[in-house]
Amino acid sequence: MVENNRWGNFFAHLVLIAGVAIVLFPVYVAFIASTHPPGTFVRGVMPLLPGTNAWDNYMTVITEGRSRAGTPPIAGMMWNSFIMAMAITIGKLSISLLSAFAIVYFRFPFRMFFFWIIFLTLMLPVEVRIVPTFEVVANLGMLNSFAGLSIPLIASATATFLFRQFFMTVPEELMEAARVDGAGPMKFFKDILLPLSITNIAALFVIMFIYGWNQYLWPLLITTDPSYYTIVMGLQRMVTGGDSEPLWHLVMATVVLAAMPPVLVILFMQRLFVKGLTETEK
């Protein structure tokens, strides 16, 4: 039994508040930097209070971008990142659910062999297989396309493994009852397994969405058309591109806007996300 100690609770909350402050302070600095004019940073002094140029800075990066650095308006780049992240997330979840369902509930030759082959791909990150993957994508004519951005990244051994482990905990009585009621395999999957997997799907949805949103190396490799740039690519170009020094007030405005979709996804799915990671019994 945990003793309810007033001083213990006070110090525990103090540590939590200090941790939150340490994590949020860089975000606060980025927001403050995005509200000041460019001349503020020439002086080398970082203000800690908001400036008066927030509207102008944000509208500039949304509607104009930074043409000198080869960076288009970020509204289009954020849309590209959203499409790519959603395609990767939905693709990973769909393939992983069906793969885990087949491995657990169907009996076919070399079933476990194929599972372990899938599992072993965890040791091969995108960077290791990026050259042959690029060759395949180029030969299929998928450069500078949303299909090329998302399809090579939709397979997920991690999600397949997690869904397999969950399906193995589902009581066999449910499957027998569905069989007695005349339900086929896909009806059992759709009406029983999917509803039971909602919290797991939600938790993996958040993780996979952030994974897809933050992709940099793969989009940089296969994308040369500015209309397919992602927001992470745009950030890199704003910092390193052009002949002049980076316009940090615009870079920080882009950073703040780029962080908003993943934050909103986490906030919107927070309850299911935490439940999916901590719940042991359905």
QUILINGI-V153484 format. One record per backbone hydrogen bond with DSSP energy under -1.0 kcal/mol. CO is the residue of the C=O (numbers start at 0). NH is the residue of the N-H. Records with the same first field share a line. If there is no record, write none. Layout:
BEGIN
CO=NH, NH
END
This chain:
BEGIN
2=4
4=8
5=9
6=10
7=11
8=12
9=13
10=14
11=15
12=16
13=17
14=18
15=19
16=20
17=21
18=22
19=23
20=24
23=27
24=28
25=29
26=30
27=31
28=32
29=33
31=34
34=52
36=39
37=40
52=56
53=57
54=58
55=59
56=60
57=61
58=62
59=63, 64
60=73
61=74
65=68, 70
66=69
70=65
72=76
73=77
74=78
75=79
76=80
77=81
78=82
79=83
80=84
81=85
82=86
83=87
84=88
85=89
86=90
87=91
88=92
89=93
90=94
91=95
92=96
93=97
94=98
95=99
96=100
97=101
98=102
99=103
100=104
101=105
107=110
109=113
110=114
111=115
112=116
113=117
114=118
115=119
118=121
119=122
120=123
124=127, 128
128=132
129=133
130=134
131=135
132=136
133=137
134=138
135=139
136=141
137=140
144=148
145=149
146=150
149=152
150=153
155=159
156=160
157=161
158=162
159=163
160=164
161=165
162=166
163=167
165=168
170=173
171=175
172=176
173=177
174=178
175=179
176=180
177=182
178=181
183=187
184=188
185=189
186=190
187=191, 192
188=193
191=195
192=196
194=197
196=200
197=201
198=202
199=203
200=204
201=205
202=206
203=207
204=208
205=209
206=210
207=211
208=212
209=213
211=214
215=219
216=220
217=221
218=222
221=143
224=227
225=228
229=233
230=234
231=235
232=236
233=237
234=238
235=239
236=240
245=247
246=250
247=251
248=252
249=253
250=254
251=255
252=256
253=257
254=258
258=262
259=263
260=264
261=265
262=266
263=267
264=268
268=272
269=273
270=274
271=275
272=276
273=277
274=278
END
